[in-house]
Amino acid sequence: MTAAERLTDGLYGLGWSTVKKLPEPVAARLGRTVADAAWKRRGKGVQRLEANYARVVPDASPERLAELSRAGMRSYLRYWMESFRLPAWSAERVRTGFDPKDAHHLTDGLAAGKGVILALPHLANWDLAGAWVTTALGIPFTTVAERLKPETLYDRFVAYREGLGMEVLAHSGASAFGTLARRLRDGGLVCLVADRDLSASGVEVDFFGERARMPAGPALLAQQTGARLLPVTLWYDDSPVMQGRVHPPVEVPGTGTRTERTAAMTQALADAFASGIAEHPEDWHMLQRLWLADLAPAKGPA
């Protein structure tokens, strides 16, 4: 483990051991202070966040983009402060901490017995939404996690999410896909963050007027298992309660090849994600490159 990896692991460990002990108002103020300090430094993450917002709000002035990126960093740190504290929240605090609209799409789908896939972008706090599902609805689910470095940090995230009632699989291609498919065939629930492709073999979609790549997994799982595929978007308002919406099911097209059906379904997910992100851009925590134009190698002499 490198010195940088040890530092990263130690900071996350400090967050989970210390922040969860703070009173909620103190943790909220700490998050805003850290967010504002990071925003003022204008590191690569803040610059990338602002560049991504420029695509979401193309007519925004430089001043408006700066306001958005500051609000975005505050939202991002709210996510972390909540996540560090979630293991210490009471069941009642979890149940009252999230107010999803149209959750009947989820409960009706599970009642049908064919399994449900929830697909979310990096909006607000997806961990809190998951904790609400396991606590308020009493429904366990399976998800995947990117294998982080150092390994001890990945282990921390797995333990954290398992402590919230989730089954966590490593993001490892066919092995994870097969397990997810089995859970769905058994009538279970699968939750996937699906607005950024980690495999470089995803599906190209139109996203805010430009091409991006999103994972094919949700659409392929729905086709292979017959599970209901539901987009979910989340956002914060001025209250301590996170808001959310479960969108209507993405249907499997009746015609076309598997590749064509997968492309159409993934585009439908991207459109649902875009609707939520456009309404609450500051709650989209995308501090990485996403659009193909940003991922393409530079042309010409080095």
VOFI-270099 format. One record per residue (C-alpha): x, y, z. Coordinates in steps of 0.001 Angstrom, whole numbers, padded with zeros to 6 digits, always signed. Layout:
XYZ;...
// end
This chain:
+000000+000000+000000;+001392+003397-000992;+001538+006361+001358;-001292+008039-000565;-003438+004901-000287;-002774+004680+003458;-003786+008330+003835;-006989+007811+001838;-007922+004730+003815;-007177+006499+007085;-009310+009524+006207;-012322+007387+005330;-011808+005375+008503;-011714+008609+010497;-014953+009699+008862;-016832+006540+009772;-015410+006427+013304;-015678+010130+014191;-018290+011921+012077;-021028+009483+013049;-020565+010578+016670;-021165+014271+015917;-024565+015885+016444;-026350+016205+013117;-026188+020035+012925;-022462+019938+013676;-021865+017333+010959;-023874+019427+008485;-021812+022548+009245;-018598+020556+008933;-019691+019282+005532;-020434+022790+004262;-017089+024064+005567;-015131+021280+003862;-017144+021719+000660;-016513+025462+000499;-012808+024985+001145;-012547+022398-001638;-014543+024612-004005;-012272+027599-003383;-009179+025503-004185;-010682+024640-007588;-008926+021305-007880;-009435+018906-010774;-012603+017435-009291;-014281+020836-008929;-013223+021866-012420;-014599+018635-013865;-017858+019047-011944;-018249+022552-013353;-017453+021364-016885;-020106+018654-016565;-022647+021187-015318;-021869+023316-018384;-023332+020532-020531;-026368+020102-018287;-027066+023874-018220;-025587+025016-021546;-026866+028593-021303;-025399+029173-017835;-023051+032113-017404;-019641+031605-015780;-021089+033088-012594;-024021+030666-012665;-021674+027713-013233;-019580+028818-010268;-022726+028954-008119;-023730+025506-009330;-020343+023974-008613;-020316+025441-005112;-023822+024075-004474;-022710+020788-006040;-019780+020449-003657;-022056+021190-000700;-024461+018513-001914;-021558+016094-002386;-020300+016688+001154;-023834+016348+002489;-023806+012900+000903;-020564+012032+002697;-021621+013447+006060;-024865+011450+005863;-023034+008334+004746;-020540+008520+007588;-023446+008899+010021;-025881+006388+008493;-024560+003412+010515;-025517+005312+013693;-028965+006405+012509;-031955+004817+014183;-034433+002873+012095;-036917+005710+012575;-034385+008294+011331;-033782+006220+008206;-037510+005750+007578;-038207+009475+007892;-035052+010583+006075;-036290+009762+002572;-039579+010552+000841;-039828+008733-002517;-042666+009487-004897;-044359+006679-006849;-042721+003899-004847;-045664+001736-005908;-043745+000976-009112;-041246-000865-006880;-043682-002606-004560;-046006-003606-007419;-043076-005038-009328;-041907-007118-006393;-045463-008318-005765;-045524-009618-009349;-042725-012005-008372;-040425-011442-011341;-037827-009276-009657;-037078-005563-009915;-034008-003626-011041;-033615-000087-009700;-031188+001998-011795;-029929+005316-010427;-027525+008074-011432;-025056+009646-008987;-027748+011935-007562;-027969+012932-003877;-027504+009932-001528;-028143+006533-003099;-026904+004809+000071;-029669+006489+002082;-032221+005413-000525;-030931+001849-000193;-031071+001975+003597;-034676+003194+003339;-035570+000206+001156;-034080-002289+003619;-035483-000486+006692;-038825+001089+005746;-039865-001617+003294;-037948-004474+004906;-036679-005573+001486;-033081-006771+001124;-031334-006201-002195;-028147-006889-004099;-025814-004313-005580;-022296-004084-006996;-019329-001974-005914;-016286-000825-007812;-013177-002544-006478;-011291+000380-004956;-007649+000718-003992;-006359+000126-001447;-008150-003147-000772;-008777-002079+002815;-010829+000879+001536;-012939-001432-000634;-013464-003643+002421;-014641-000610+004407;-017267+000219+001768;-018457-003373+001571;-018776-003593+005358;-020572-000229+005475;-023148-001213+002859;-023621-004708+004235;-024279-003077+007612;-027164-001215+005941;-028699-004492+004784;-027278-004739+001261;-025629-007717-000414;-022547-006299-002155;-020824-007944-005116;-017507-006900-006593;-017801-005253-010014;-016314-008232-011837;-018185-008821-015077;-019780-012195-015759;-019534-013493-012189;-021467-010540-010743;-023939-010579-013649;-024769-014237-013064;-025424-013671-009361;-027618-010648-010080;-029613-012671-012604;-030184-015435-010051;-031415-012944-007454;-033880-011504-009968;-035154-014897-011094;-035868-015596-007420;-038074-012492-007357;-035497-010302-005622;-034381-006699-005899;-031206-005409-007558;-030034-001780-007276;-027402-000383-009656;-025814+003049-010055;-025887+003234-013831;-024932+006624-015264;-021218+005922-015759;-019764+002923-017552;-016848+001306-015737;-016218-001452-018264;-015505+000601-021434;-017929-001767-023182;-021165+000027-022400;-023881+001440-024614;-023563+004786-026344;-026446+007140-025558;-027429+010712-026270;-027086+012592-022995;-027748+016325-022880;-027102+016570-026615;-023794+014684-026717;-022689+011085-026799;-021873+009293-023544;-021510+005648-022566;-023637+003950-019928;-023601+000358-018665;-025606-002255-020550;-026142-004384-017427;-029556-003090-016310;-031127-003569-019752;-029498-006970-020284;-030639-008196-016873;-034214-007090-017563;-034240-008905-020904;-032657-012078-019564;-034764-012416-016410;-038054-010643-017138;-037471-008314-014171;-039031-004855-014099;-036492-002085-014840;-037189+001148-012952;-035188+004393-013188;-034901+006309-009915;-033863+009931-009420;-033039+011623-006107;-032581+015180-004904;-032174+017329-001838;-034337+020273-000825;-033905+022644+002123;-035141+020058+004624;-033272+017162+006268;-035419+014772+004198;-034079+013558+000843;-036600+013460-001986;-036885+010925-004782;-038996+009549-007588;-039405+006013-008927;-040084+006418-012645;-042380+004173-014708;-040889+000907-015996;-038581+000835-019004;-040224-001702-021285;-038370-004286-023353;-038989-003452-027044;-041083-006027-028862;-038824-006117-031908;-035158-005852-032793;-032014-007737-031929;-030771-008010-028361;-028229-005276-029125;-030942-002999-030502;-033246-003644-027557;-030403-002995-025109;-029549+000280-026840;-033167+001468-026750;-033621+000574-023077;-030338+002178-022022;-031314+005342-023897;-034629+005341-022013;-032694+005122-018730;-030429+007982-019838;-033483+010105-020657;-034998+009463-017219;-031672+010272-015543;-031384+013468-017584;-034842+014608-016481;-033858+014341-012823;-030414+015860-013310;-031817+018814-015277;-034243+019586-012441;-031553+019327-009729;-028119+019648-011380;-026392+020613-008127;-027220+017185-006686;-025475+015290-009506;-022113+014272-008050;-020228+013584-011269;-016658+014679-010604;-015274+012397-013338;-015186+012527-017126;-018354+011105-018649;-018938+012274-022214;-017036+010550-025018;-015614+013867-026204;-013861+014208-022847;-012676+010602-022823;-011231+010627-026354;-007430+010830-026518;-005978+014142-027575;-005143+014425-031276;-001956+015779-032750;+001557+015982-031271;+001911+015269-027572;
// end
